[in-house]
Structures are given as C-alpha cells and as structure tokens.
Amino acid sequence: MIIFVSLILLMGTKRLPEVSRKIGKIIGEYNKTKNVVQNEIQNVRDGFSISVVGPAISERQKLETMAKSLGIDFTNKTDNDLRELITSQLDGPNTSQDSGQPSKQ
C-alpha cells in the first residue's frame, strides 16, 4: 500500500498507467527470454544424455562407453587406438602438448 501511494506521488496519476505498462512489457520480455534460454539449455542436455547402468567391469568397457558418448566407432579398434581417438576428440585440433617443447611450469 505504501509503495502504491509513493508511486502515485512520484509519477502522478497521468503517468502511472504508462509506467505500469512499460514495467509489464519489460517483465514479459524478461520471462520470454528466460524461457527461451531454459529451453535451449534443456535441448543441449538432451543431446548429451549418457545412461550409466553401473560401474564398468573392465578398461575396455570404459573406453567403449566414452567412445560411444563421443560418437566414435569402436568396432575393430584396439584399446590404444580408442585411447588415441578419445584423446584427440577431447583435445580438439589445437593442442600445444605435441609441440616437442618441454612445458614451462
């Protein structure tokens, strides 16, 4: 009640409906944008759905699970081949580790 009275005193009775409409539009745009962002986040999450049934029994199962989640075909590949493919997929094209230079730490 106090806020309403103070708004009437500050804005006047003629500008109060106009200001209220602008605030309503701003809140509506905010809610619309928030919903769009939430939907985009949900779509991205759905694309990366990984179902874990239980702990992996062997190293090979771990590698196959990782390869499957990255979209790598693991048939007829050795464990070392899978490790290299997974590492290259995770590192991407720009790796500074293969420069042959020792790291400066």
Backbone bond lengths (Angstrom), bond angles and torsions (degrees), N, CA, C in turn:
res aa  C-N    CA-C-N  psi(-1)  N-CA   C-N-CA  omega(-1)  CA-C   N-CA-C  phi
1 M - - - 1.447 - - 1.523 110.45 -
2 I 1.334 115.92 -42.24 1.465 120.13 -179.75 1.525 110.04 -65.67
3 I 1.326 116.55 -39.03 1.466 120.34 179.72 1.524 109.95 -64.18
4 F 1.308 117.07 -42.85 1.459 121.08 -179.87 1.526 111.19 -62.00
5 V 1.314 117.14 -43.91 1.469 121.31 179.52 1.523 110.47 -65.35
6 S 1.345 116.79 -40.92 1.469 119.13 179.61 1.529 110.80 -66.71
7 L 1.333 118.25 -35.86 1.462 120.42 176.58 1.524 111.13 -64.43
8 I 1.306 117.10 -40.85 1.469 120.20 178.06 1.523 110.19 -63.19
9 L 1.321 116.86 -40.97 1.463 119.88 179.75 1.527 111.65 -67.59
10 L 1.332 117.35 -40.31 1.464 120.63 -178.00 1.531 112.42 -75.22
11 M 1.307 117.58 -45.54 1.459 121.42 -173.80 1.527 112.90 -91.32
12 G 1.262 116.83 -29.07 1.456 119.40 -173.78 1.512 109.63 87.58
13 T 1.287 116.27 160.47 1.464 120.16 -176.55 1.522 112.78 -73.25
14 K 1.327 117.79 -20.89 1.468 119.81 -178.84 1.533 111.58 -80.98
15 R 1.336 117.96 -35.96 1.466 120.42 -176.42 1.519 112.83 -90.15
16 L 1.309 118.66 -15.42 1.466 121.48 -176.42 1.534 112.86 -60.29
17 P 1.333 121.20 -44.75 1.478 119.52 177.92 1.531 112.39 -63.35
18 E 1.327 116.86 -37.75 1.466 120.56 179.37 1.528 110.56 -65.29
19 V 1.312 116.81 -45.05 1.464 120.95 179.32 1.526 110.24 -65.34
20 S 1.311 117.09 -39.11 1.470 121.00 178.75 1.524 111.12 -62.89
21 R 1.333 117.16 -40.84 1.466 120.49 177.58 1.522 110.77 -64.03
22 K 1.330 117.25 -42.38 1.468 120.26 179.70 1.524 110.93 -63.76
23 I 1.322 116.16 -42.09 1.466 119.40 178.36 1.526 109.99 -64.47
24 G 1.312 117.64 -40.08 1.463 121.55 177.37 1.518 112.13 -62.03
25 K 1.342 117.05 -42.02 1.465 120.79 178.00 1.518 110.89 -64.97
26 I 1.328 116.83 -41.08 1.464 120.72 179.73 1.527 110.21 -63.41
27 I 1.321 116.61 -44.28 1.464 120.20 179.39 1.530 110.41 -65.36
28 G 1.326 117.42 -39.43 1.462 120.88 177.53 1.520 112.31 -62.96
29 E 1.331 117.50 -43.95 1.467 121.37 177.88 1.526 110.85 -64.05
30 Y 1.323 116.13 -40.13 1.465 120.27 178.49 1.528 110.16 -61.10
31 N 1.328 116.93 -47.75 1.466 120.42 -179.48 1.523 111.90 -64.14
32 K 1.338 116.90 -38.96 1.462 120.52 178.87 1.532 110.44 -64.11
33 T 1.324 116.86 -45.10 1.463 121.28 179.21 1.521 110.84 -64.97
34 K 1.324 117.06 -40.15 1.464 121.02 178.71 1.523 110.42 -61.20
35 N 1.331 117.40 -42.04 1.463 120.95 179.22 1.523 111.71 -65.93
36 V 1.329 116.89 -39.28 1.467 120.25 178.65 1.524 110.09 -63.06
37 V 1.325 116.93 -45.07 1.465 120.87 -179.77 1.528 110.30 -64.40
38 Q 1.323 118.10 -42.60 1.461 120.63 178.59 1.522 111.34 -62.95
39 N 1.331 117.87 -38.85 1.466 120.74 177.63 1.518 111.33 -65.97
40 E 1.327 117.45 -40.53 1.465 120.51 178.24 1.526 110.94 -63.61
41 I 1.323 116.85 -42.63 1.465 120.45 178.58 1.522 109.97 -62.67
42 Q 1.313 117.42 -42.02 1.466 121.10 179.31 1.528 110.85 -64.58
43 N 1.341 117.79 -39.45 1.465 120.84 178.15 1.515 111.11 -63.52
44 V 1.318 116.85 -40.46 1.465 120.26 178.83 1.525 109.81 -66.70
45 R 1.317 117.43 -42.01 1.468 120.60 178.28 1.517 111.33 -61.56
46 D 1.323 117.17 -40.78 1.461 120.52 -179.47 1.522 111.24 -64.54
47 G 1.323 117.70 -31.68 1.457 121.57 179.32 1.512 113.15 -70.07
48 F 1.313 117.69 -22.22 1.456 121.61 -177.69 1.523 112.08 -110.52
49 S 1.305 116.50 32.09 1.463 118.59 -177.86 1.523 109.73 -73.17
50 I 1.316 115.63 120.42 1.455 122.47 177.43 1.520 106.68 -119.48
51 S 1.302 115.81 122.16 1.460 118.67 179.08 1.521 108.82 -98.36
52 V 1.306 115.68 119.62 1.454 121.69 178.48 1.517 107.33 -104.03
53 V 1.324 115.38 117.59 1.453 120.64 -177.31 1.526 110.35 -81.94
54 G 1.293 116.60 -40.37 1.459 121.54 -178.58 1.512 108.74 -173.47
55 P 1.308 116.77 -175.28 1.458 118.67 -179.96 1.528 110.93 -68.44
56 A 1.313 115.72 145.48 1.460 120.60 179.58 1.523 108.96 -72.26
57 I 1.316 114.83 138.17 1.457 119.69 -177.12 1.520 110.51 -81.24
58 S 1.315 117.07 -37.47 1.460 119.39 -175.77 1.524 110.54 -129.77
59 E 1.310 114.60 167.15 1.463 121.14 176.83 1.525 109.99 -62.49
60 R 1.319 117.11 -36.42 1.464 121.47 179.66 1.530 110.78 -62.17
61 Q 1.332 117.02 -41.39 1.463 119.78 178.60 1.524 110.96 -63.85
62 K 1.328 116.64 -38.80 1.463 119.83 177.36 1.525 110.29 -61.33
63 L 1.332 115.52 -45.89 1.463 119.79 -179.53 1.528 111.08 -63.90
64 E 1.329 117.17 -42.20 1.463 120.15 179.75 1.528 111.59 -65.38
65 T 1.327 116.86 -38.58 1.467 120.30 178.18 1.520 110.57 -64.31
66 M 1.329 116.60 -44.20 1.468 120.00 178.50 1.522 110.87 -64.86
67 A 1.344 116.64 -42.74 1.460 120.29 -179.98 1.524 110.75 -62.91
68 K 1.324 117.08 -41.71 1.466 120.99 179.72 1.529 110.48 -63.16
69 S 1.335 116.91 -42.11 1.468 119.52 -178.81 1.522 111.88 -68.25
70 L 1.336 117.39 -25.57 1.465 121.02 178.37 1.527 112.39 -93.22
71 G 1.328 117.27 -2.62 1.457 120.62 178.98 1.517 113.26 79.58
72 I 1.319 117.63 27.50 1.464 122.83 -179.43 1.526 108.32 -98.55
73 D 1.347 115.85 133.66 1.462 120.65 176.71 1.526 108.14 -77.56
74 F 1.321 117.21 119.50 1.457 120.92 -174.81 1.523 113.46 -103.08
75 T 1.326 117.40 3.72 1.458 119.20 179.96 1.522 109.69 -72.48
76 N 1.318 115.48 141.58 1.467 124.20 178.27 1.528 112.69 58.46
77 K 1.325 117.47 32.76 1.458 121.21 177.66 1.522 108.41 -122.99
78 T 1.325 115.39 142.11 1.460 119.53 177.79 1.523 109.59 -77.93
79 D 1.325 115.37 169.56 1.464 119.93 178.64 1.527 110.80 -60.92
80 N 1.325 116.39 -41.17 1.471 119.57 179.69 1.523 111.50 -65.64
81 D 1.338 116.65 -39.88 1.467 119.61 176.89 1.527 110.58 -60.59
82 L 1.331 115.97 -43.69 1.463 119.74 179.37 1.524 111.37 -63.55
83 R 1.339 116.99 -42.33 1.469 119.69 178.51 1.525 110.70 -58.79
84 E 1.335 116.10 -44.64 1.468 120.17 -179.48 1.529 111.05 -64.40
85 L 1.329 117.22 -44.04 1.465 120.45 179.64 1.529 111.47 -64.10
86 I 1.320 116.47 -42.69 1.468 120.24 179.49 1.518 110.27 -64.98
87 T 1.330 116.46 -44.10 1.465 120.00 179.61 1.515 111.12 -62.91
88 S 1.331 117.12 -43.72 1.466 119.09 -179.95 1.524 111.21 -66.57
89 Q 1.332 117.00 -35.08 1.468 120.56 178.28 1.524 110.75 -67.07
90 L 1.330 117.12 -40.91 1.462 120.83 -178.57 1.521 112.10 -74.37
91 D 1.331 117.24 -37.57 1.466 120.68 -178.82 1.510 112.13 -74.41
92 G 1.304 117.22 -34.23 1.451 120.33 -177.81 1.516 110.45 83.69
93 P 1.344 117.25 -174.65 1.460 120.73 -175.26 1.523 113.99 -75.11
94 N 1.318 119.22 -23.66 1.463 121.88 -176.22 1.514 110.66 -100.27
95 T 1.328 116.46 89.53 1.457 119.99 176.72 1.507 108.74 -116.46
96 S 1.301 116.09 131.44 1.456 120.50 178.41 1.511 110.77 -97.23
97 Q 1.331 118.65 -0.36 1.447 121.87 -178.41 1.521 111.22 -74.17
98 D 1.310 119.08 -26.23 1.453 122.48 -176.25 1.520 112.74 -91.35
99 S 1.316 118.50 17.45 1.453 120.26 -176.26 1.514 112.43 -78.92
100 G 1.346 118.46 -11.28 1.445 120.69 179.53 1.513 113.05 83.03
101 Q 1.293 118.16 -3.62 1.453 122.97 -179.30 1.519 108.81 -96.39
102 P 1.333 117.79 141.77 1.466 118.75 175.95 1.519 110.57 -67.81
103 S 1.318 115.43 148.06 1.460 119.01 -179.22 1.513 109.98 -75.30
104 K 1.327 115.83 145.21 1.460 122.16 -179.03 1.513 108.63 -97.20
105 Q 1.332 116.35 98.66 1.462 119.53 179.61 1.486 110.61 -125.97
